[in-house]
């Protein structure tokens, strides 16, 4: 099914966006996310190397558990953004 509509407000849409979405709060949430996970790739490359297949083959149960513990909160935090950000 496809739902389609037209914006019928008589005026520019840009000024209305800040009324519909709390852009300041959204910016704070993005900033928090980036602060928490900014160096994630480098941290994991330092820990397991640059070759994902070799890293998986050489991984231990503890390393896989650590990766899962790191990934799930990051994913949970990230997946909220498409519902909150008017541009995603």
C-alpha positions, 0 to 999 in steps of 0.5 A: 500500500502507498499513502501519498499526500500534499502539504497544503499550508499556505506558506513556507514549510521550513519555519514550521519544522521547528514547531513540529520537531524539537530540533534542539533536543534532537541535536543533543541526542545526536551529540550524545551518540557521537560522543559515546561512539566517536572512536568505536571503529578505531577501538575495535580495529586496535583490538581485533585488527582490520580484517573482519574475517581473520578477527572472527576466526581468531575471536574468543567467546569473551571477545564476541560477548564484548562486541555484542555488549558494545553493539546492542546499546549502540544499535538501540540508541541509533534506531530511534533517530529515524523516528525522531529526525525529520530529515532521515 
